[in-house]
């Protein structure tokens, strides 16, 4: 995962396991699915959280656009974003919807 992020050009330095876990844990589109033991070097083992896409919210690729955090949106997406009346988060909401996709799927 770290090498994929580094090669994407989004990061200047390789994120370590702690910073990568912190980023994933804060993302609404990602869910923790368990833990695994990984080799930390020199025979030491450490417990690492395993993440997966939250399939309760993300069912199609286009759902990623409607569930993005405001801080990760492009300038044009930020102009389209409005405040959801239920969760009070700035998200892109389709014209025919009253709430954001997250509130609709989670029943908030």
DOGU-171086 format. One record per atom (N, C-alpha, C): residue in one letter; atom name; x negated, y, z negated. Coordinates in nm, 4 decimals. Atoms other than C-alpha are relative to their C-alpha. Example, Ala and Ser with C-alpha at 12.3 -4.5 7.8 and 13.67 -1.06 7.14 Angstrom:
REM DOGU-171086
(site A; N; (-0.0890; -0.1190; 0.0000))
(site A; CA; (-1.2300; -0.4500; -0.7800))
(site A; C; (-0.0900; 0.1200; 0.0000))
(site S; N; (0.0820; -0.1190; 0.0060))
(site S; CA; (-1.3670; -0.1060; -0.7140))
(site S; C; (0.0770; 0.1090; -0.0730))
END
This chain:
REM DOGU-171086
(site X; N; (-0.0822; -0.1182; 0.0000))
(site X; CA; (0.0000; 0.0000; 0.0000))
(site X; C; (-0.0872; 0.1254; 0.0000))
(site X; N; (0.0858; -0.1173; 0.0099))
(site X; CA; (-0.2782; 0.2410; -0.0897))
(site X; C; (-0.0658; 0.0324; 0.1331))
(site X; N; (0.0678; -0.0249; -0.1275))
(site X; CA; (-0.4607; 0.1969; 0.2407))
(site X; C; (0.0977; 0.0497; 0.1058))
(site X; N; (-0.1028; -0.0477; -0.0946))
(site X; CA; (-0.1354; 0.2486; 0.4365))
(site X; C; (0.0241; 0.1490; -0.0218))
(site X; N; (-0.0217; -0.1417; 0.0312))
(site X; CA; (-0.0773; 0.5804; 0.2576))
(site X; C; (-0.1181; 0.0852; 0.0431))
(site X; N; (0.1197; -0.0755; -0.0371))
(site X; CA; (-0.4352; 0.6924; 0.3147))
(site X; C; (-0.0086; 0.0154; 0.1514))
(site X; N; (0.0058; -0.0047; -0.1459))
(site X; CA; (-0.4186; 0.6078; 0.6860))
(site X; C; (0.1129; 0.0818; 0.0618))
(site X; N; (-0.1118; -0.0783; -0.0530))
(site X; CA; (-0.0866; 0.7919; 0.7259))
(site X; C; (-0.0356; 0.1477; 0.0157))
(site X; N; (0.0404; -0.1398; -0.0085))
(site X; CA; (-0.2675; 1.1253; 0.6820))
(site X; C; (0.0704; 0.0895; -0.0998))
(site X; N; (-0.0743; -0.0780; 0.0993))
(site X; CA; (-0.0355; 1.2372; 0.3997))
(site X; C; (-0.0856; 0.0306; -0.1237))
(site X; N; (0.0818; -0.0145; 0.1190))
(site X; CA; (-0.3066; 1.2022; 0.1316))
(site X; C; (-0.1450; 0.0237; 0.0394))
(site X; N; (0.1423; -0.0253; -0.0256))
(site X; CA; (-0.6616; 1.3361; 0.1226))
(site X; C; (-0.0889; -0.1013; -0.0690))
(site X; N; (0.0766; 0.1005; 0.0730))
(site X; CA; (-0.7808; 1.0827; -0.1335))
(site X; C; (0.0880; -0.1228; -0.0217))
(site X; N; (-0.0715; 0.1247; 0.0226))
(site X; CA; (-0.6857; 0.7249; -0.2022))
(site X; C; (0.0651; 0.0037; -0.1379))
(site X; N; (-0.0644; -0.0012; 0.1317))
(site X; CA; (-0.4211; 0.7173; -0.4790))
(site X; C; (-0.0350; -0.1260; -0.0787))
(site X; N; (0.0274; 0.1182; 0.0816))
(site X; CA; (-0.5034; 0.4881; -0.7708))
(site X; C; (0.1324; -0.0650; -0.0401))
(site X; N; (-0.1206; 0.0734; 0.0352))
(site X; CA; (-0.2568; 0.2336; -0.9105))
(site X; C; (0.0929; 0.0809; -0.0901))
(site X; N; (-0.0823; -0.0775; 0.0938))
(site X; CA; (-0.1381; 0.4673; -1.1875))
(site X; C; (0.0765; 0.1115; 0.0706))
(site X; N; (-0.0681; -0.1109; -0.0683))
(site X; CA; (-0.0625; 0.7640; -0.9609))
(site X; C; (0.1009; -0.0528; 0.1008))
(site X; N; (-0.0938; 0.0594; -0.0944))
(site X; CA; (0.1028; 0.5394; -0.7013))
(site X; C; (0.1244; -0.0492; -0.0728))
(site X; N; (-0.1137; 0.0456; 0.0805))
(site X; CA; (0.3221; 0.3823; -0.9697))
(site X; C; (0.0833; 0.1180; -0.0462))
(site X; N; (-0.0726; -0.1189; 0.0445))
(site X; CA; (0.4146; 0.7280; -1.1000))
(site X; C; (0.0846; 0.0580; 0.1135))
(site X; N; (-0.0761; -0.0518; -0.1147))
(site X; CA; (0.5196; 0.8408; -0.7497))
(site X; C; (0.1198; -0.0887; 0.0301))
(site X; N; (-0.1082; 0.0922; -0.0324))
(site X; CA; (0.7275; 0.5303; -0.6867))
(site X; C; (0.1090; -0.0003; -0.1070))
(site X; N; (-0.0969; 0.0039; 0.1092))
(site X; CA; (0.8940; 0.5353; -1.0289))
(site X; C; (0.0935; 0.1205; 0.0018))
(site X; N; (-0.0810; -0.1214; -0.0040))
(site X; CA; (1.0219; 0.8894; -0.9711))
(site X; C; (0.0905; 0.0070; 0.1230))
(site X; N; (-0.0745; -0.0055; -0.1246))
(site X; CA; (1.1673; 0.8120; -0.6287))
(site X; C; (0.1319; -0.0750; -0.0139))
(site X; N; (-0.1336; 0.0555; 0.0099))
(site X; CA; (1.5414; 0.7485; -0.6219))
(site X; C; (0.0227; -0.1133; 0.0999))
(site X; N; (-0.0187; 0.0987; -0.1057))
(site X; CA; (1.5096; 0.5364; -0.3066))
(site X; C; (-0.0665; -0.1336; -0.0326))
(site X; N; (0.0771; 0.1174; 0.0387))
(site X; CA; (1.2891; 0.2808; -0.4845))
(site X; C; (0.0526; -0.0538; -0.1327))
(site X; N; (-0.0436; 0.0640; 0.1244))
(site X; CA; (1.3915; 0.0298; -0.7532))
(site X; C; (-0.1099; -0.0941; -0.0493))
(site X; N; (0.0939; 0.0961; 0.0575))
(site X; CA; (1.1716; -0.1684; -0.9908))
(site X; C; (0.0661; -0.1369; 0.0033))
(site X; N; (-0.0572; 0.1343; -0.0115))
(site X; CA; (1.2227; -0.5389; -0.9257))
(site X; C; (-0.0719; -0.1027; -0.0874))
(site X; N; (0.0709; 0.0922; 0.0872))
(site X; CA; (0.9779; -0.6921; -1.1707))
(site X; C; (-0.1447; 0.0392; -0.0209))
(site X; N; (0.1424; -0.0206; 0.0265))
(site X; CA; (0.6138; -0.7292; -1.2650))
(site X; C; (-0.0776; -0.1191; 0.0524))
(site X; N; (0.0887; 0.1084; -0.0388))
(site X; CA; (0.3193; -0.9350; -1.1463))
(site X; C; (-0.1356; 0.0237; -0.0639))
(site X; N; (0.1348; -0.0089; 0.0554))
(site X; CA; (-0.0220; -1.0098; -1.2876))
(site X; C; (-0.0983; 0.0115; 0.1160))
(site X; N; (0.0986; -0.0215; -0.1057))
(site X; CA; (-0.3063; -0.8753; -1.0718))
(site X; C; (-0.1398; 0.0026; -0.0615))
(site X; N; (0.1390; 0.0005; 0.0435))
(site X; CA; (-0.6827; -0.9073; -1.0953))
(site X; C; (-0.0512; 0.1435; -0.0050))
(site X; N; (0.0507; -0.1360; 0.0183))
(site X; CA; (-0.8314; -0.5854; -1.2358))
(site X; C; (-0.1518; 0.0047; 0.0140))
(site X; N; (0.1456; 0.0034; -0.0132))
(site X; CA; (-1.1893; -0.6953; -1.1741))
(site X; C; (-0.0648; -0.0601; -0.1226))
(site X; N; (0.0784; 0.0609; 0.1069))
(site X; CA; (-1.4462; -0.8802; -1.3835))
(site X; C; (0.0808; -0.0995; -0.0826))
(site X; N; (-0.0780; 0.1028; 0.0684))
(site X; CA; (-1.1952; -1.1515; -1.4699))
(site X; C; (0.1157; 0.0510; -0.0829))
(site X; N; (-0.1111; -0.0571; 0.0758))
(site X; CA; (-0.9474; -0.9125; -1.6312))
(site X; C; (0.1266; 0.0004; 0.0843))
(site X; N; (-0.1295; -0.0036; -0.0685))
(site X; CA; (-0.5802; -0.9331; -1.5433))
(site X; C; (0.0835; 0.1109; -0.0621))
(site X; N; (-0.0878; -0.1060; 0.0479))
(site X; CA; (-0.3277; -0.6515; -1.5707))
(site X; C; (0.1383; -0.0184; 0.0602))
(site X; N; (-0.1380; 0.0103; -0.0460))
(site X; CA; (0.0468; -0.6298; -1.5339))
(site X; C; (0.0314; 0.1213; 0.0875))
(site X; N; (-0.0309; -0.1080; -0.0938))
(site X; CA; (0.1635; -0.4257; -1.2332))
(site X; C; (0.1473; -0.0094; 0.0388))
(site X; N; (-0.1405; -0.0042; -0.0371))
(site X; CA; (0.5184; -0.3174; -1.1517))
(site X; C; (0.0161; -0.0246; 0.1491))
(site X; N; (-0.0316; 0.0274; -0.1396))
(site X; CA; (0.6698; -0.4456; -0.8277))
(site X; C; (0.1226; 0.0830; 0.0366))
(site X; N; (-0.1085; -0.0870; -0.0446))
(site X; CA; (0.8937; -0.2066; -0.6323))
(site X; C; (0.0575; -0.0499; 0.1323))
(site X; N; (-0.0656; 0.0308; -0.1272))
(site X; CA; (1.1411; -0.2519; -0.3475))
(site X; C; (0.0975; 0.1127; 0.0305))
(site X; N; (-0.1000; -0.1000; -0.0383))
(site X; CA; (1.3800; -0.0307; -0.1548))
(site X; C; (0.1304; -0.0329; -0.0709))
(site X; N; (-0.1260; 0.0184; 0.0726))
(site X; CA; (1.7003; 0.0180; -0.3559))
(site X; C; (0.1116; -0.0253; 0.1012))
(site X; N; (-0.0995; 0.0343; -0.1015))
(site X; CA; (1.9488; -0.1677; -0.1364))
(site X; C; (0.1422; 0.0364; -0.0400))
(site X; N; (-0.1307; -0.0527; 0.0404))
(site X; CA; (2.2416; -0.0342; -0.3401))
(site X; C; (0.0256; 0.1340; 0.0693))
(site X; N; (-0.0118; -0.1320; -0.0618))
(site X; CA; (2.1737; 0.3084; -0.1876))
(site X; C; (-0.0416; -0.0025; 0.1466))
(site X; N; (0.0548; 0.0010; -0.1354))
(site X; CA; (1.9643; 0.2436; 0.1249))
(site X; C; (0.0468; -0.1261; 0.0718))
(site X; N; (-0.0502; 0.1144; -0.0768))
(site X; CA; (2.1516; 0.0179; 0.3667))
(site X; C; (-0.0442; 0.0061; 0.1458))
(site X; N; (0.0448; -0.0206; -0.1370))
(site X; CA; (2.0361; 0.1651; 0.6981))
(site X; C; (-0.1162; 0.0986; -0.0024))
(site X; N; (0.1150; -0.0895; -0.0077))
(site X; CA; (1.7299; 0.3584; 0.8120))
(site X; C; (0.0415; 0.1466; -0.0132))
(site X; N; (-0.0446; -0.1396; 0.0050))
(site X; CA; (1.9316; 0.6808; 0.8486))
(site X; C; (0.0373; 0.0438; -0.1422))
(site X; N; (-0.0309; -0.0339; 0.1391))
(site X; CA; (2.0242; 0.6636; 0.4776))
(site X; C; (-0.1172; 0.0677; -0.0697))
(site X; N; (0.1185; -0.0630; 0.0589))
(site X; CA; (1.6674; 0.7697; 0.3976))
(site X; C; (0.0084; 0.1520; 0.0076))
(site X; N; (-0.0139; -0.1445; -0.0164))
(site X; CA; (1.7435; 1.1185; 0.5298))
(site X; C; (0.0947; 0.0595; -0.1036))
(site X; N; (-0.1022; -0.0531; 0.0903))
(site X; CA; (2.0490; 1.1613; 0.3059))
(site X; C; (-0.0308; -0.0225; -0.1475))
(site X; N; (0.0349; 0.0265; 0.1399))
(site X; CA; (1.8766; 1.0405; -0.0126))
(site X; C; (-0.1353; 0.0572; -0.0395))
(site X; N; (0.1337; -0.0552; 0.0276))
(site X; CA; (1.5434; 1.2241; 0.0103))
(site X; C; (0.0030; 0.1050; -0.1097))
(site X; N; (0.0136; -0.1106; 0.0955))
(site X; CA; (1.4289; 1.4420; -0.2770))
(site X; C; (-0.0262; 0.1304; 0.0759))
(site X; N; (0.0135; -0.1300; -0.0652))
(site X; CA; (1.4370; 1.8120; -0.1885))
(site X; C; (-0.1469; 0.0344; 0.0251))
(site X; N; (0.1420; -0.0347; -0.0124))
(site X; CA; (1.0612; 1.8444; -0.2432))
(site X; C; (-0.0691; -0.0707; 0.1165))
(site X; N; (0.0623; 0.0730; -0.1110))
(site X; CA; (0.9873; 1.5942; 0.0366))
(site X; C; (0.0633; 0.0338; 0.1348))
(site X; N; (-0.0671; -0.0362; -0.1252))
(site X; CA; (1.2144; 1.7526; 0.2993))
(site X; C; (-0.0835; 0.0974; 0.0820))
(site X; N; (0.0639; -0.0975; -0.0891))
(site X; CA; (1.0857; 1.9419; 0.6010))
(site X; C; (0.0739; 0.1326; -0.0125))
(site X; N; (-0.0623; -0.1326; 0.0091))
(site X; CA; (1.1692; 2.3115; 0.6396))
(site X; C; (0.1406; -0.0009; 0.0602))
(site X; N; (-0.1332; 0.0043; -0.0622))
(site X; CA; (1.4618; 2.2399; 0.8752))
(site X; C; (0.0979; -0.0812; -0.0842))
(site X; N; (-0.0877; 0.0794; 0.0869))
(site X; CA; (1.5979; 1.9731; 0.6398))
(site X; C; (0.0389; 0.0792; -0.1244))
(site X; N; (-0.0310; -0.0820; 0.1178))
(site X; CA; (1.5751; 2.2126; 0.3450))
(site X; C; (0.1089; 0.1022; 0.0306))
(site X; N; (-0.1045; -0.0953; -0.0379))
(site X; CA; (1.7918; 2.4625; 0.5357))
(site X; C; (0.1366; -0.0671; 0.0053))
(site X; N; (-0.1262; 0.0746; -0.0088))
(site X; CA; (2.0586; 2.1937; 0.5873))
(site X; C; (0.0483; -0.0500; -0.1359))
(site X; N; (-0.0330; 0.0572; 0.1306))
(site X; CA; (2.0501; 2.0778; 0.2227))
(site X; C; (0.0919; 0.0925; -0.0794))
(site X; N; (-0.0896; -0.0727; 0.0902))
(site X; CA; (2.3254; 2.1815; -0.0174))
(site X; C; (0.0048; -0.0732; -0.1341))
(site X; N; (-0.0071; 0.0596; 0.1330))
(site X; CA; (2.3897; 2.1152; -0.3852))
(site X; C; (0.1212; -0.0925; -0.0069))
(site X; N; (-0.1094; 0.0961; 0.0178))
(site X; CA; (2.5966; 1.8032; -0.4516))
(site X; C; (0.0795; 0.0407; -0.1240))
(site X; N; (-0.0792; -0.0422; 0.1166))
(site X; CA; (2.8877; 1.8942; -0.6817))
(site X; C; (-0.0010; -0.1016; -0.1149))
(site X; N; (-0.0023; 0.1023; 0.1049))
(site X; CA; (2.8612; 1.5640; -0.8733))
(site X; C; (-0.1313; -0.0094; -0.0769))
(site X; N; (0.1281; 0.0200; 0.0673))
(site X; CA; (2.4890; 1.5168; -0.9458))
(site X; C; (-0.0846; 0.1272; -0.0075))
(site X; N; (0.0675; -0.1307; 0.0001))
(site X; CA; (2.3791; 1.8802; -0.8861))
(site X; C; (-0.1397; -0.0044; 0.0615))
(site X; N; (0.1275; 0.0096; -0.0699))
(site X; CA; (2.0863; 1.7685; -0.6672))
(site X; C; (0.0159; 0.0575; 0.1401))
(site X; N; (-0.0039; -0.0524; -0.1363))
(site X; CA; (2.0003; 1.9398; -0.3382))
(site X; C; (-0.0283; -0.1137; 0.0964))
(site X; N; (0.0129; 0.1076; -0.0972))
(site X; CA; (2.0574; 1.6871; -0.0619))
(site X; C; (0.0711; 0.0399; 0.1291))
(site X; N; (-0.0732; -0.0192; -0.1251))
(site X; CA; (2.1697; 1.6748; 0.2985))
(site X; C; (0.1301; -0.0786; -0.0126))
(site X; N; (-0.1323; 0.0610; 0.0134))
(site X; CA; (2.5435; 1.6038; 0.2887))
(site X; C; (0.0710; 0.0116; 0.1341))
(site X; N; (-0.0743; -0.0028; -0.1258))
(site X; CA; (2.7435; 1.5070; 0.5966))
(site X; C; (0.1229; 0.0884; -0.0161))
(site X; N; (-0.1116; -0.0948; 0.0032))
(site X; CA; (3.0208; 1.7522; 0.6859))
(site X; C; (0.1282; -0.0607; -0.0567))
(site X; N; (-0.1268; 0.0600; 0.0428))
(site X; CA; (3.3025; 1.5065; 0.6187))
(site X; C; (-0.0033; -0.0529; -0.1431))
(site X; N; (0.0126; 0.0479; 0.1371))
(site X; CA; (3.1694; 1.4097; 0.2742))
(site X; C; (0.0134; 0.1149; -0.0987))
(site X; N; (-0.0040; -0.1009; 0.1054))
(site X; CA; (3.2365; 1.5937; -0.0481))
(site X; C; (-0.1211; -0.0131; -0.0925))
(site X; N; (0.1149; 0.0267; 0.0863))
(site X; CA; (2.9462; 1.4328; -0.2391))
(site X; C; (-0.1160; -0.0552; 0.0824))
(site X; N; (0.1170; 0.0561; -0.0687))
(site X; CA; (2.5962; 1.3148; -0.1496))
(site X; C; (0.0125; -0.1528; 0.0086))
(site X; N; (-0.0037; 0.1449; -0.0228))
(site X; CA; (2.5293; 0.9582; -0.0367))
(site X; C; (-0.0279; -0.0782; -0.1283))
(site X; N; (0.0330; 0.0686; 0.1253))
(site X; CA; (2.3790; 0.8614; -0.3728))
(site X; C; (0.1234; -0.0075; -0.0898))
(site X; N; (-0.1216; -0.0016; 0.0832))
(site X; CA; (2.6949; 0.9637; -0.5617))
(site X; C; (0.1080; -0.0881; 0.0597))
(site X; N; (-0.1010; 0.0838; -0.0654))
(site X; CA; (2.9163; 0.7916; -0.3063))
(site X; C; (-0.0293; -0.1487; -0.0208))
(site X; N; (0.0356; 0.1425; 0.0101))
(site X; CA; (2.7251; 0.4621; -0.3249))
(site X; C; (-0.0023; -0.0482; -0.1453))
(site X; N; (0.0061; 0.0402; 0.1411))
(site X; CA; (2.6788; 0.4608; -0.7023))
(site X; C; (0.1302; 0.0293; -0.0746))
(site X; N; (-0.1296; -0.0270; 0.0629))
(site X; CA; (3.0319; 0.5821; -0.7725))
(site X; C; (-0.0044; 0.1046; -0.1080))
(site X; N; (0.0091; -0.1071; 0.1002))
(site X; CA; (2.9317; 0.8942; -0.9663))
(site X; C; (0.1070; 0.1046; 0.0212))
END
